[in-house]
């Protein structure tokens, strides 16, 4: 069986709709720890969503500010997985973030 190529690094934009803040996390290759933290926050009734930005996408900061009027905060200030390192992960890949993205 041929080896799978390593995932392309990406940025993860985390948005707190309750406070009007967002963070840009990464670059990373595995978002699973972040997805788990977002699910925990949602269970605590926090209105948090996220989306992936790759190198081919527009500048996530200006796009998000213009479209939603959010303010950027330092990475890890909305949520941060326990024991998370900001070094890119070498395994995994983007998980099912579509289920966490705000519809419409």
Secondary structure, 3 states (H helix, E strand, C coil): CCCCCCCCCEEEEEEECCCCEEEEEEEECCCHHHHHHHHHHHHCCCCEEEEEECCCCCCHHHHHHHHHCCEECCCCCCCCCCCCCCCCCCCCCCCCHHHCCCCC
